[in-house]
């Protein structure tokens, strides 16, 4: 079955073994129809007691605490906590810069991000959530420059959703430029709030544009996670030979001696990274910087561990 | 003038293009890299690459020079200064032509198509040019054929050359040259003209004579112009069981061109022919089959002419192989019962079938007379319990026999203990004797139950259970403990060795049986496995002293065996090897043929020859005015080998390259 082949192309048993003890929990109360692991925005229905409140006409008489009525002669209604599933949408940047594979990395940034999507989707589906994927760049699925996304897998919690995601991601090619605006606006519209949105991108040349977009997502009461995917070469520019650098998205080129410009480059890069991180922090969004030479499962396991501990607090 | 010993190495100069091409292909260019974003990469100043390029060019030059020096070293350049003498001396010399001595090679290879005629023509031409000058002549093959002291009467030399011809033997030029050097006049600057085809196999000079300091050396090369030669190297024959003969002739093409020849067996009225195609330097075996009964002596020929005809004919022995002679040493007086053993052994060796071309002859001798027996004509000895009665002198004789490739088979007798003691003392066999075991009285007989697959008997008994080797009872045997150097072929009972062997140098072998070959000891001689055991140990291909036909070269000195000597047919103690023929002496056939080393078409280096004959390098052999076209160019030479300088230059250039590379890496390190 080709779908299964594509899953094993992205997910390996070692990766699954690393993250299998973790769960992807939303930080916010979410809307959901089916039972799940996330706190529901609608109280009642569940079995875990949350609090008492004064009875108001219209409350379900089944929830009135009759023992308290007998003791104190006052009406109290028991409120229970409900747990439901969440819609989890992955926004994957498939622009040309994501196709870079450095000298120290085993795969391209796009492949690395796709693996991260597959790992998180596996966790979400396992806990009953619905997942979807939007892979975006300025080139449409037919190779023409359109506003349509290169891959758009609708939200679903079916058992074969992971295979569908994997198969679509396997077909992805890094090309064109990133259209973060379209993708994030689409996500905000499609989920309608109280969902989980995971953005995976290198955010190159988008530090100014991305901040308001992330704020907007967060304002719609969505839980958002940003995975900033970078290559080691991008961080320290390790080349020694005189090199003609050609921009993967614009096609412009510059010839230079890397040892001579390395210091300036690393300073600029550090500023850029801090800018993105600050934007996420201001929007109260989880920011996770990853380098494609690192093991994706280990990085995500550490992040989920940290997230679970902060959630329980 | 610059000359090369191995000019073919200069073709390797084409390799000089390799570093050049690599240099052009690998010149430094900027690397092209598609990078995610060039937003933070500013256009920086490029490193100064001019010095690097200059360094690369210097490195390329160094490498080219190094390669050229290595190639030149292999080609072995030599500087030959012609005209070392001043003009006056040269003019003087030309006015008064000095005499000399002609040394003419008369080895078998000179009897080719036109070699000797060419030699004669060249000498005649030189004589015409130097009329009145005294010249001597030595014509030498294996031995002196003609010797004329220096004389101004050149007709004597011409006549001597007319009346002589090359021999059929290989040349021994060191001795011949010594005679020629002795004839050189003591005054003036005499010349030694060496007229030869300079065949490599002949001109490997052992202890060559040294020329007088004023003498000059001149080579006259009469090597065939289009050398092609094929010859018959060897012929062997096998009698067919239904009558007739199968002949295997080994033919070798010595030349560099392919050739097609007709091989022909011509005996009496029988003629068998076959065509053979030979690639350059190919050795091919050709089978010729005759259904008719043929005489025992015949000649196999290669038709058509080539550069060297004597090797086209091979005198071959077509008859039966001589018998393998085995001496049976029996203690007739001390142990008369051993005559039974002789009976069984004789019977086993006398059996013949029509497919077996070999026959054995067992000749008994009493143990007391063994010391006076000449073992040179025997290939094997069977000691039938006689070892204990031989003296040390007899065992020394056996030791020599074994070290010359002989095979000895010993069985035990009453004096087995003494025999083993003497064998140990003479360091022939180290076996401990733990006494004799007689099982017929006290218990059941033992049987052979183990055959060692790594020994000679493995061929005779591929599956011993299908034979009666393990079935006959052994009623009496020696309990022996052999040392590690001794192989055990057969074992009986509980790890009890029955047949052992030890190998000696030159293929000799000593077999020792722990069981006698009489019915008192065992039923072995009555079993059908007795014959294969005995005959396998004396198989003809394992007898290094046995050769069905002895192949010798013309001119070799072969002493006749004593029996032939006693007959005094020829009146000489040596075999007549002057011409190719087949001789049978005392049942031993001899194939006498022209030495095949003469067939080789490869020349000895005259530069090396000159160094051997004239090490002082002072023989300015100037050949101005000579009319001899075949004289090799290198005759005029004061040679100085230049290859050591080339090798030294290569070594220096390697050091230079290493220095440059170190310098380059140090600069590169500073840049980064």
Boltz contact constraints between the chains, C-beta under 6 A:
constraints:
  - contact:
      token1: [A, 97]
      token2: [B, 36]
      max_distance: 6.0
  - contact:
      token1: [A, 97]
      token2: [B, 37]
      max_distance: 6.0
  - contact:
      token1: [A, 100]
      token2: [B, 36]
      max_distance: 6.0
  - contact:
      token1: [A, 204]
      token2: [B, 36]
      max_distance: 6.0
  - contact:
      token1: [A, 204]
      token2: [B, 37]
      max_distance: 6.0
  - contact:
      token1: [A, 205]
      token2: [B, 39]
      max_distance: 6.0
  - contact:
      token1: [A, 234]
      token2: [B, 36]
      max_distance: 6.0
  - contact:
      token1: [A, 240]
      token2: [B, 672]
      max_distance: 6.0
  - contact:
      token1: [A, 241]
      token2: [B, 31]
      max_distance: 6.0
  - contact:
      token1: [A, 242]
      token2: [B, 30]
      max_distance: 6.0
  - contact:
      token1: [A, 242]
      token2: [B, 46]
      max_distance: 6.0
  - contact:
      token1: [A, 243]
      token2: [B, 31]
      max_distance: 6.0
  - contact:
      token1: [A, 243]
      token2: [B, 33]
      max_distance: 6.0
  - contact:
      token1: [A, 244]
      token2: [B, 30]
      max_distance: 6.0
  - contact:
      token1: [A, 244]
      token2: [B, 32]
      max_distance: 6.0
  - contact:
      token1: [A, 245]
      token2: [B, 33]
      max_distance: 6.0
  - contact:
      token1: [A, 245]
      token2: [B, 35]
      max_distance: 6.0
  - contact:
      token1: [A, 245]
      token2: [B, 38]
      max_distance: 6.0
  - contact:
      token1: [A, 245]
      token2: [B, 41]
      max_distance: 6.0
  - contact:
      token1: [A, 246]
      token2: [B, 34]
      max_distance: 6.0
  - contact:
      token1: [A, 247]
      token2: [B, 38]
      max_distance: 6.0
  - contact:
      token1: [A, 248]
      token2: [B, 34]
      max_distance: 6.0
  - contact:
      token1: [A, 248]
      token2: [B, 36]
      max_distance: 6.0
  - contact:
      token1: [A, 254]
      token2: [B, 38]
      max_distance: 6.0
  - contact:
      token1: [A, 254]
      token2: [B, 41]
      max_distance: 6.0
  - contact:
      token1: [A, 254]
      token2: [B, 43]
      max_distance: 6.0
  - contact:
      token1: [A, 255]
      token2: [B, 30]
      max_distance: 6.0
  - contact:
      token1: [A, 256]
      token2: [B, 43]
      max_distance: 6.0
  - contact:
      token1: [A, 256]
      token2: [B, 44]
      max_distance: 6.0
  - contact:
      token1: [A, 257]
      token2: [B, 44]
      max_distance: 6.0
  - contact:
      token1: [A, 257]
      token2: [B, 46]
      max_distance: 6.0
  - contact:
      token1: [A, 257]
      token2: [B, 47]
      max_distance: 6.0
  - contact:
      token1: [A, 259]
      token2: [B, 672]
      max_distance: 6.0
  - contact:
      token1: [A, 260]
      token2: [B, 44]
      max_distance: 6.0
  - contact:
      token1: [A, 261]
      token2: [B, 42]
      max_distance: 6.0
  - contact:
      token1: [A, 261]
      token2: [B, 44]
      max_distance: 6.0
  - contact:
      token1: [A, 265]
      token2: [B, 40]
      max_distance: 6.0
  - contact:
      token1: [A, 265]
      token2: [B, 41]
      max_distance: 6.0
  - contact:
      token1: [A, 268]
      token2: [B, 40]
      max_distance: 6.0
  - contact:
      token1: [A, 269]
      token2: [B, 40]
      max_distance: 6.0
